[in-house]
């Protein structure tokens, strides 16, 4: 009861000091001027009104069809925010809680990782400025959030992560506590550069959009430089993944990894069979035929060695791609608890991932950064 009372008192203070509001579905008709329209990303934009306030719009906050636009308004003053019914903050966010490690990487690359005051799943974080910082606590995850810790942190905003829908139990509690939030669906972007471009939205939230645009333009230039090195010639056929509960899921042609492979000069072995719409399940028999035809096999679950692969997929070990040693995984960089840097910093370093892909396809894998060849 004492803990609840403490939370309630602090919540009242926060509600008086921090801009927040109730309904994420509020119509924002006043924000009718486009400040930033992405070139590669499809799930966000930045708008403005006549008074100089801006609005970050997230149109693909999670995967699936049950999409619901999420917004966060940024007002220059408290007076301008008066009466606004959506989620908002006053001035740039200086204290941010990140529920996804990819958001840490985005803030880091624009020089604002110091704004991160809390994270979810800290044992999986690779960023040393956060992982080694005892003053940045773990706030829990999903429905198991530590609200007392969250309130004590006094965050300006919580950057949320959603799978298929808004967690209304969590967002209702955040609104009750007066803590602004925004779902950021960077993982739903299929283009490598589209994923990275979401950093501009976070830069807007922390008050350095120009810096974000500059950083992103440099990322594009580096990515295009690596892609420009790819020479025309034979295209090795690339297979992906491992079975999950006796079903092998194959990505769609427009997916993140397929685009990387094609930009690196490879050919997706399942191309044309699943053009759009996410992964498609195939039988293990069909998967075995594809593996037998593949020149390269990528992203084999959690496997780090061929022995581990033998346990996970024993019937596939006699295939030529395994015998040639052309099996690779994206788990070279991991935290002691198993957190993957591929799903953290790689989102803002698509050029480095592409370099890995180019080297793998060329058979020159001595200096891979995110990937390992299974031995």
N, C-alpha and C positions, 0 to 999 in steps of 0.2 A: 504493500500500500504506500509506503514511503517513496519507493521508486516511482510509482505511478504519479504521486503528488508532485515529485520533482520534475518529472517529464511534463506534466500539465502546466506547471508554473513557467518553465522555460519555454514551452510552446506558446504561451500567451505573450511572453516577451518577444519571441521571434516574430509572431504574427504582427506585432506593432512595428518591428524594425526592418523586416525583410519583405519585399514585394512578393506576393503569391496570390493565387486565386484558384477558383474551383474547377471549372469545366473545360476539359481539353477540346471539346467540340464547339466552343464559342466561335462564331463567325467573325472574322477580322476584316471587315469591309474597309476600314480606314487605311489599311496597309495596302495601297494600290500601286506603289512605285517599285519597280524591280531594281534592287541594289546589286544582286549577284545571281546570274543564271548559269548553272554549271555547264561546262563543255562536254564532260564525260559522265558525271553522275546523273541519275534519273530520279533520285528520291529526296531532294531537298532544294530549297531556294531561299534567298534572303530578300525581304521586302522592306519598305519604309513608308512612313506617313509624312504629312506636310510639316509636322512639328519636329522631325528629326529622330523619332523613335524607330527602331527596326524590329523586324519579326523574322525569326528563323522558323521556316515551315518544313516539316518532315512528312513527306507524303508516302514513304515506304518505311514505316518504323519497325516493321517485322515482316517475316515471310508469310506466304499464304495469301488467301483472297480476302480475309476479314480485315482489310486495312482501314485505319481511322487516322486521319490527319492529326498530327501533334504539332503544337506551336509553343514558342517561347518568345515573348515580347521583351525588348530591352529599352527601357525608358530613361531619358537623360535626367529626369527629376521625379521625385515622389508626387509632386503636384500633377504632372502629366499622366501619371499612372492612376490617378484617382478615378474610381468608377469602372476600371477595366476588369473584366470578368474572367479572362483567360490566365494561363500561367505567365508570370512576368518577373523580371528582376529590375532593380533600379541601378543604372550604371553597369559597367562590365563586371562579370563574376570574378572575384578574387579568391574565393574558397569553393572548390569543386570536389564532389564525390564522384568517382568513376566506377560504374558497375561492370564495365568491360575493359580488359587490358588494352584493347586497340585504342580506346580513348586516351589512355595514358600516353601511348606512343604519339598520338596526334598532338597532344599538348606539349610533349617533349620536343618534337621537331620544330615547333614554332617558338621554342624558348620559354614555355610557360608551365613546365612540369612542377614548378614551385607552387602553383595554384592548387595542386592535388592535395587534399587534406584527409581523404579517406578512400578506401578501395574495397572491392569485393574479391574474396579469394586471394589474399595477399601472398600466400605460399606459392601461388602460380605466377606471380609477377616477375618478369625478367629485368625490368628497368631498375638499375642499381640505385638510382636516386630515391626510389620508392621502397624497393625491397629491403634496403639497409637502413631505412629511416624509421626509427622506433616511434616517432611522433605521428606517423601516418598509420592509423589503425585499420583493421579489417572490420567492415560494418556488416558482414554477413552476406546473404544472397537470397534472391527471390522472396519467398514468403517468410524466410528466416532472418529478416533484417533485425539488427540490434538497434532499436529506435532510441534507446537511451544514449548510446554512443553517437548516433547520428545527430541527435539534438545538441549534444555537448560540442560537436564539431562546428556548429553554426554555419552550415554550408550555404552559399548563395544559390547553388543549384546542384541537383543530382542528375547525372547523365545516366539514363536508364538503358537496359538491354531487354528486348522482348523477343520471344520465340514465335508465337502465332497470334498473340493478342495482348492487350493491356492487362496487367495484373491489377485488377480494380481494388483488391484488398490492400495492396501496398500503396497505390496512388491515393486511395481514400484516406489512409493514415497519414501520408505525406501532406495532403491538403489540410487535414485536421491539425497537424503540427506546424503548419505555416511554412513548409519547405518546398520551394519551387522545384520542378523536375521537367525533364524532356527525354523522350525516347529517341535514340539516335540509331538508325538501322543501317549503319555502314556495311554490315556483313551481307545485306541483301543486294548490294551492288554487284553486278557480274563482271564489269570491266575492271581490270587492274588499276587503271588510272581513275576510274569512277570511285573505287573504294578510297583511294588516296585523296580525292578531291573533297571528301567529306570533312577534311581537316579545316577547310575554309569556314564551314559552319561553326566549328568549335572556336576558331579564331575570332569570329564575330561575337560569340558569347563572352569571351575573355577580353574583348576590346582591342584586338589587333588584326582586323581583317586584312589590311594591306600587307602585313607581314605574312599572313596565311596565303594570300594570293601569290606573293613573291616566292615563297617556299614551294608551293604547288607547281608553279611554272618551271622552277628548277628541276623538280621531279619529272615533269613531262619531257624536258630537254634531255635528261639523262636516260630516260626510258627509250626515247626515240633514237638516241645515239647508239644504244645497245642493239635495238632492232635493226638499225641501219647496217650493222655488221653482218647480219644474217645473209648468207649467199644462197642463190637458187641452186637447186640440185635435188638429189634424192631425199625424200622426207621419211624419216623413220616413223614407224607406226607405234603409237603410245597407248598403253592400257593403264587403267586406273583402279585403285581400291582393292578391298578384300570383301568377302561375303559377310553379311550381318544376318544372323538367324536364318541361314540357308538361302538368303536372297542377296544377289550381287547388284548393287546400285551403280548405274552408269550415269555420269553427268550429262546434261544437255549440251548441245553444240555451242550455246551462247554463255556457258559457265566460265567462271574465273580461271580455273586451271586449264580448260581447253583453249581459251584465248591466249594464255601464256605460252602453251605448247606450240600453237600455230604461229604466234609472233616470233618464237624461237626457231622456227623452221621445221617443226615436226608435224605429224598428221595424227589426228585423233582416230583411233581404230574403229570407233563406233559412229563416226561422223555420218550424218544424214538419217540415222535411225531414231534420233530423239532431238529434233531441232531446238525446241524451246520448252519451257514449263518445268524445269527442275529435273531432278534425278528420276530415272526409270529403273525398276527392278527387272532383272533377267535371271534365268535359271543358272544353276551351277554348271550344267552341261554346256550352255551357250557361252558362259564365261570361260570355261576351259578351252573352247575352240578359239576364243579371242586371245587368250593368254598365249596359246600355241602359235598364233600368227604374229604376236607383238615383237617389236624390236626392243622396246623399253617398257618397264613396268614401274609405275609411280604410286606413291602414297599408300603404302600397304599397312594401314591401321597404325598400331603402336609398335610394330616390329622394328628392332634395331639391328638384328642379325639374321642370317639365313636360318639358323637353328630355331629362332623364334617364328620365322615364317613357316618353317616345316611343321611346327605345332599348329599354327593358325590355318594353314592351307596345305595339308600333306599331299593331296592329290595333284597339286600343281608343280611339284618340285622337279618333275622330269621334263618340264617344258624347256624349250631352247633358250628363252629369255633368262631363266634362272641359271641354266648351265653356263651361259655366257657371262653371268654376273652383272646383268644390266637391270638390276632391281634397286630402286632408290626410294628413300622416304624423306619427308620434310621435318624430321625431328632431331636434327643435329644439335640445335641450340635449345636446351631445356633447363628449367629450374630444378633444384633437388627434389621437389615434390612432383615433377612431371609437367609443369607448365610449359607450353610451347611458344617460343619466340616467333614461330611462323605465323601464329595467330595474334601476335602482339605487334612487334616492330615491322614485320614484313608488309603490313598494310600501307605504311608510308615509305616503303623502299621497294616498290614494284620493279624498279630497274635492277636491284640486286637479285630479286627472285628470277627475273628474266635472264640475267647473266648465268645463274645456276642452270636454268633450262637450256640455254645455248650450249654451255659446257657439257651438260649431260648428253645432249643430242649429238654433239661432236665427239663424244667419248673422251673428253678431257676433264676429268672430275677431281683433279688434285687440289683445287682451291675452292670447293663449294662452301657456301656460307650458311644456308638454311638446310641444305639437303645432305644426305649421307648415302653412300653406296653400301648395300648390305653385304657383309663378308661372312 
